[in-house]
Structures are given as C-alpha cells and as structure tokens.
Amino acid sequence: MTSINPVAAQNISRTYVQNADATQNNAAAAKPHKHHHHAAQSRQSDSVSLSDSAKSLANAQQAVQAAPDVRTDKVADIKQRVQDGTYDVPSRVLARKMLDQQGQQ
C-alpha cells in the first residue's frame, strides 16, 4: 500500500488554493465593476492561455501525428518483390540487424 507524503499533499493543496485565489483576483480585476445580481456573478467561466512555446509544441505534435507512419511506396515495392521472388536480403545485413536488435533488448 502506498502512503501519501503529508508535506507534499500540503504543498499541493496550498498551491491549488493560491492559484485559485490568483485566478479569481485576476478575473475580478479584468472585469469592469458593474452591479449585477448575485446569480450573474456565479456564471464566471474559467479560461486558459497558452504560452508561445506551448502553442509551438502543440503544433509540432499535431504535425507528427498527421505524418504517415508507413512509407506506402516502399512497402508496395517490397511486397511486389516478395511476391515475384526477387526480394533478396544479403545474409550479412540480416545478421547485423539481428545482432543490433539483440543488443537493444
């Protein structure tokens, strides 16, 4: 059974409360002061803003995910050569690849 470090839990709680307070203070300071009914004030929404580096990282991740994992032209060529019986792998290359794979495990 895993126990929770009470100091870490307190730090996390304190940070959460401080961030929540800061967010509320920033939101209140950014809005013009108007007299609204209490129910209107409770409809505040949360917002998030990303730094430029976070936006760049998100764009890079999207580009990687959109890129094809398989080079279909190369796969089609190899499949055709296997079917034709013309696909040949030199034994030295095969042995080297097997040894390289073994060393990575």
N, CA and C of each residue as an Amber inpcrd file, in Angstrom:
protein
   315
   0.8400000  -1.1660000   0.0000000   0.0000000   0.0000000   0.0000000
   0.8920000   1.2380000   0.0000000   0.5390000   2.2050000  -0.8100000
   1.3200000   3.4300000  -0.9390000   0.7780000   4.4830000   0.0070000
   1.6670000   5.1760000   0.6820000   1.2240000   6.2500000   1.5710000
   1.5150000   7.5850000   0.9090000   0.7300000   8.5830000   1.2510000
   0.8920000   9.9170000   0.6930000   1.7490000  10.7270000   1.6470000
   2.7420000  11.3640000   1.1030000   3.6100000  12.2200000   1.8860000
   2.8000000  13.4370000   2.3210000   2.5890000  13.6310000   3.6540000
   1.7400000  14.7390000   4.1040000   2.3000000  16.1050000   3.7310000
   3.6020000  16.2540000   3.6760000   4.1890000  17.5450000   3.3070000
   3.8790000  17.8500000   1.8460000   4.0400000  16.8560000   0.9790000
   3.7490000  17.0500000  -0.4410000   2.2690000  17.3520000  -0.6400000
   1.4050000  16.6580000   0.0740000  -0.0300000  16.9010000  -0.0490000
  -0.3770000  18.3160000   0.3850000   0.2680000  18.8010000   1.4450000
   0.0110000  20.1710000   1.9010000   0.4960000  21.1830000   0.8660000
   1.6510000  20.9330000   0.2860000   2.1810000  21.8380000  -0.7310000
   1.2680000  21.8900000  -1.9430000   0.7770000  20.7480000  -2.3430000
  -0.1310000  20.6870000  -3.4910000  -1.4160000  21.4480000  -3.1730000
  -1.9600000  21.2140000  -2.0090000  -3.1910000  21.9050000  -1.6160000
  -2.9710000  23.4070000  -1.5560000  -1.8600000  23.8330000  -0.9570000
  -1.5680000  25.2580000  -0.8370000  -1.4200000  25.8920000  -2.2090000
  -0.7160000  25.2270000  -3.1190000  -0.5280000  25.7450000  -4.4700000
  -1.8550000  25.8550000  -5.2030000  -2.7060000  24.8560000  -5.0440000
  -4.0120000  24.8840000  -5.6880000  -4.8330000  26.0630000  -5.1940000
  -4.8710000  26.2660000  -3.8990000  -5.6470000  27.3700000  -3.3160000
  -5.0760000  28.7130000  -3.7730000  -3.7470000  28.8520000  -3.7800000
  -3.1310000  30.1030000  -4.2160000  -3.4470000  30.3960000  -5.6810000
  -3.3800000  29.3700000  -6.5170000  -3.6850000  29.5600000  -7.9290000
  -5.1500000  29.9060000  -8.1380000  -6.0290000  29.2680000  -7.3860000
  -7.4560000  29.5660000  -7.4960000  -7.7260000  30.9990000  -7.0570000
  -7.1060000  31.4340000  -5.9580000  -7.2790000  32.8070000  -5.4810000
  -6.7450000  33.8020000  -6.5040000  -5.5680000  33.5270000  -7.0550000
  -4.9710000  34.4290000  -8.0390000  -5.8400000  34.5210000  -9.2870000
  -6.3990000  33.4090000  -9.7200000  -7.2620000  33.4030000 -10.8940000
  -8.5020000  34.2380000 -10.6480000  -9.1050000  34.0980000  -9.4870000
 -10.2980000  34.8790000  -9.1590000  -9.9560000  36.3600000  -9.0620000
  -8.8260000  36.6990000  -8.4500000  -8.4220000  38.0970000  -8.3290000
  -8.1480000  38.7150000  -9.6950000  -7.4860000  37.9650000 -10.5670000
  -7.1990000  38.4610000 -11.9150000  -8.4730000  38.6580000 -12.7130000
  -9.4040000  37.7320000 -12.5850000 -10.6700000  37.8390000 -13.3030000
 -11.4670000  39.0320000 -12.7970000 -11.4590000  39.2460000 -11.4960000
 -12.2010000  40.3690000 -10.9230000 -11.5730000  41.6940000 -11.3370000
 -10.2570000  41.7570000 -11.4030000  -9.5770000  42.9930000 -11.7780000
  -9.7680000  43.3070000 -13.2600000  -9.9050000  42.3000000 -14.0790000
 -10.0310000  42.4980000 -15.5160000 -11.4270000  42.9450000 -15.9270000
 -12.4230000  42.6570000 -15.1380000 -13.8030000  42.9970000 -15.4750000
 -14.1510000  44.3660000 -14.9160000 -14.9030000  45.1580000 -15.6990000
 -15.3650000  46.4270000 -15.1380000 -16.3820000  46.1560000 -14.0380000
 -16.3750000  47.0040000 -13.0470000 -17.2680000  46.8050000 -11.9140000
 -18.6540000  47.3080000 -12.2530000 -19.5880000  46.4000000 -12.3570000
 -20.9890000  46.7170000 -12.5860000 -21.7860000  46.0180000 -11.5100000
 -22.9080000  46.5270000 -11.2240000 -23.7630000  45.9030000 -10.2210000
 -24.6590000  44.8980000 -10.9190000 -24.3810000  43.6200000 -10.6730000
 -25.1760000  42.5290000 -11.2320000 -25.8040000  41.7690000 -10.0950000
 -26.8100000  41.0510000 -10.4370000 -27.4390000  40.1670000  -9.4740000
 -26.4520000  39.0720000  -9.1040000 -26.5120000  38.5370000  -7.9130000
 -25.5870000  37.5100000  -7.4260000 -25.5320000  36.2980000  -8.3500000
 -26.6450000  35.9100000  -8.9510000 -26.6740000  34.7440000  -9.8370000
 -25.8150000  34.9950000 -11.0710000 -25.7750000  36.2180000 -11.5680000
 -24.9670000  36.5290000 -12.7450000 -23.4830000  36.4000000 -12.4190000
 -23.0760000  36.7440000 -11.2110000 -21.6790000  36.6410000 -10.8290000
 -21.2250000  35.1930000 -10.7110000 -22.1160000  34.2840000 -10.3940000
 -21.7420000  32.8840000 -10.2320000 -21.5470000  32.1780000 -11.5640000
 -21.8330000  32.8570000 -12.6840000 -21.6850000  32.2390000 -14.0010000
 -20.3320000  32.5390000 -14.6310000 -19.3300000  32.7920000 -13.8410000
 -17.9980000  33.0400000 -14.3740000 -17.4580000  31.7650000 -15.0000000
 -16.7390000  31.9330000 -16.0850000 -16.1540000  30.7530000 -16.7280000
 -14.6400000  30.7980000 -16.5680000 -14.0490000  29.6340000 -16.5780000
 -12.6010000  29.5190000 -16.4830000 -12.0020000  29.7440000 -17.8600000
 -10.7910000  30.2040000 -17.8930000 -10.1090000  30.3830000 -19.1700000
  -8.6600000  29.9170000 -19.0210000  -8.0790000  29.5770000 -20.1580000
  -6.6970000  29.1080000 -20.1930000  -5.9940000  29.8540000 -21.3090000
  -4.7740000  30.2890000 -21.0520000  -3.9670000  30.8790000 -22.1110000
  -2.6520000  30.1170000 -22.1740000  -2.2300000  29.8370000 -23.3980000
  -1.0140000  29.0550000 -23.6080000   0.1240000  29.9630000 -24.0350000
   1.3080000  29.6620000 -23.5670000   2.4870000  30.4180000 -23.9880000
   2.8060000  30.0780000 -25.4380000   3.6490000  30.8960000 -26.0510000
   4.0440000  30.6440000 -27.4390000   4.7520000  29.3060000 -27.5810000
   5.5800000  28.9510000 -26.5880000   6.2890000  27.6640000 -26.6760000
   5.3140000  26.5000000 -26.5510000   4.2780000  26.6440000 -25.7310000
   3.2740000  25.5790000 -25.6200000   2.4950000  25.4470000 -26.9150000
   2.1930000  26.5700000 -27.5570000   1.4890000  26.5290000 -28.8460000
   2.3600000  25.8690000 -29.9080000   3.6560000  26.1840000 -29.9020000
   4.5820000  25.5770000 -30.8650000   4.6810000  24.0760000 -30.6510000
   4.7450000  23.6620000 -29.3880000   4.8050000  22.2420000 -29.0790000
   3.5370000  21.5340000 -29.5420000   2.3870000  22.1540000 -29.3110000
   1.1210000  21.5550000 -29.7470000   1.0820000  21.4290000 -31.2640000
   1.5510000  22.4490000 -31.9740000   1.5860000  22.3880000 -33.4410000
   2.5260000  21.2940000 -33.9250000   3.6790000  21.1440000 -33.2610000
   4.6310000  20.0990000 -33.6430000   4.0300000  18.7160000 -33.4190000
   3.3340000  18.5350000 -32.2970000   2.7110000  17.2420000 -32.0200000
   1.6490000  16.9190000 -33.0580000   0.8650000  17.9220000 -33.4620000
  -0.1530000  17.6970000 -34.4890000   0.4890000  17.3110000 -35.8180000
   1.6000000  17.9610000 -36.1560000   2.2830000  17.6490000 -37.4100000
   2.8270000  16.2250000 -37.4030000   3.3860000  15.8040000 -36.2720000
   3.9040000  14.4370000 -36.1640000   2.7730000  13.4250000 -36.2700000
   1.6540000  13.7110000 -35.6090000   0.5180000  12.7840000 -35.6570000
  -0.0890000  12.7150000 -37.0550000  -0.0210000  13.8050000 -37.8080000
  -0.5950000  13.8240000 -39.1490000   0.3110000  13.1380000 -40.1750000
   1.5890000  13.0200000 -39.8550000   2.5300000  12.3990000 -40.7870000
   2.2680000  10.8990000 -40.8710000   2.3730000  10.3480000 -42.0590000
   2.1450000   8.9030000 -42.1920000   3.2500000   8.1010000 -41.5060000
   2.8570000   7.0340000 -40.8330000   3.8210000   6.1740000 -40.1540000
   4.5100000   5.2220000 -41.1170000   3.8810000   4.9690000 -42.2450000
   4.3590000   3.9600000 -43.1750000   4.6310000   4.6120000 -44.5220000
   5.7720000   4.3050000 -45.0700000   6.0840000   4.7710000 -46.4220000
   5.4560000   3.7810000 -47.3930000   4.2470000   4.0810000 -47.7990000
   3.4650000   3.1370000 -48.6070000   4.1430000   2.7710000 -49.9150000
   4.8720000   3.7120000 -50.5270000   5.5410000   3.3850000 -51.7850000
   6.6210000   2.3280000 -51.5800000   7.3640000   2.4450000 -50.4950000
   8.4260000   1.4730000 -50.2150000   7.8210000   0.1040000 -49.8500000
   6.7560000   0.1190000 -49.0520000   6.0920000  -1.1350000 -48.6680000
   5.5390000  -1.8410000 -49.9000000   4.9150000  -1.0780000 -50.7950000
   4.3510000  -1.6750000 -52.0100000   5.4500000  -2.3000000 -52.8620000
   6.5920000  -1.6160000 -52.9720000   7.7170000  -2.1410000 -53.7520000
   8.2320000  -3.4500000 -53.1650000   8.4150000  -3.4870000 -51.8510000
   8.9220000  -4.7090000 -51.2030000   7.9190000  -5.8430000 -51.3330000
   6.6260000  -5.5540000 -51.1520000   5.6000000  -6.5980000 -51.3040000
   5.6440000  -7.1940000 -52.6980000   5.7710000  -6.3200000 -53.6860000
   5.8020000  -6.8070000 -55.0630000   7.0200000  -7.6910000 -55.3040000
   8.1760000  -7.2780000 -54.7800000   9.3900000  -8.0870000 -54.9610000
   9.2980000  -9.4190000 -54.2230000   8.6510000  -9.4330000 -53.0340000
   8.4660000 -10.6990000 -52.3070000   7.5660000 -11.6220000 -53.1250000
   6.4740000 -11.0800000 -53.6620000   5.5610000 -11.8920000 -54.4750000
   6.2450000 -12.4180000 -55.7360000   7.0940000 -11.5990000 -56.3260000
   7.7980000 -12.0140000 -57.5400000   8.9620000 -12.9560000 -57.2540000
   9.3680000 -13.0350000 -55.9830000  10.5030000 -13.8780000 -55.6290000
  11.8350000 -13.2050000 -55.9010000  11.8200000 -11.8970000 -56.0790000
  13.0630000 -11.1780000 -56.3920000  13.6060000 -10.3900000 -55.1960000
  12.9330000 -10.4800000 -54.0670000  13.3980000  -9.7450000 -52.8830000
  14.5320000 -10.5230000 -52.2400000  15.6580000  -9.8550000 -52.0880000
  16.8350000 -10.5310000 -51.5610000  17.4780000  -9.6500000 -50.4950000
  17.7420000 -10.2580000 -49.3520000  18.4470000  -9.5610000 -48.2820000
  19.7750000 -10.2770000 -48.1020000  20.8870000  -9.5660000 -48.2420000
  22.1880000 -10.2070000 -48.0360000  22.2860000 -10.7550000 -46.6070000
  22.8520000 -11.9320000 -46.4640000  22.9200000 -12.5820000 -45.1550000
  23.7000000 -11.7430000 -44.1390000  24.7170000 -11.0190000 -44.5690000
  25.4770000 -10.1710000 -43.6490000  24.5920000  -9.0630000 -43.0800000
  23.7540000  -8.4670000 -43.9250000  22.8580000  -7.3920000 -43.4750000
  21.8490000  -7.9640000 -42.4880000  21.2910000  -9.1070000 -42.8100000
  20.3190000  -9.7520000 -41.9290000  20.9510000 -10.0880000 -40.5770000
  22.1450000 -10.6450000 -40.5910000  22.8370000 -10.9970000 -39.3470000
  23.1220000  -9.7510000 -38.5160000  23.5700000  -8.6760000 -39.1600000
  23.8740000  -7.4340000 -38.4430000  22.6190000  -6.8680000 -37.7870000
  21.5170000  -6.8670000 -38.5170000  20.2530000  -6.3610000 -37.9650000
  19.7850000  -7.2110000 -36.7870000  19.9710000  -8.5200000 -36.8890000
  19.5610000  -9.4010000 -35.7920000  20.4130000  -9.1330000 -34.5510000
  21.7090000  -8.9520000 -34.7520000  22.5980000  -8.6700000 -33.6270000
  22.2960000  -7.2980000 -33.0030000  22.0230000  -6.3270000 -33.8620000
  21.6810000  -4.9800000 -33.3710000  20.4040000  -5.0340000 -32.5220000
  19.4170000  -5.7770000 -32.9760000  18.1560000  -5.9160000 -32.2260000
  18.3880000  -6.6110000 -30.9070000  19.2400000  -7.6230000 -30.9010000
  19.5400000  -8.3740000 -29.6890000  20.2210000  -7.4770000 -28.6660000
  21.0980000  -6.5830000 -29.1230000  21.8210000  -5.6990000 -28.2320000
  20.9310000  -4.6220000 -27.6250000  19.8210000  -4.3080000 -28.2500000
  18.9040000  -3.2770000 -27.7630000  17.9570000  -3.8080000 -26.7090000
  17.8450000  -5.0840000 -26.5740000  16.8790000  -5.6550000 -25.6390000
  17.4200000  -5.8030000 -24.2790000
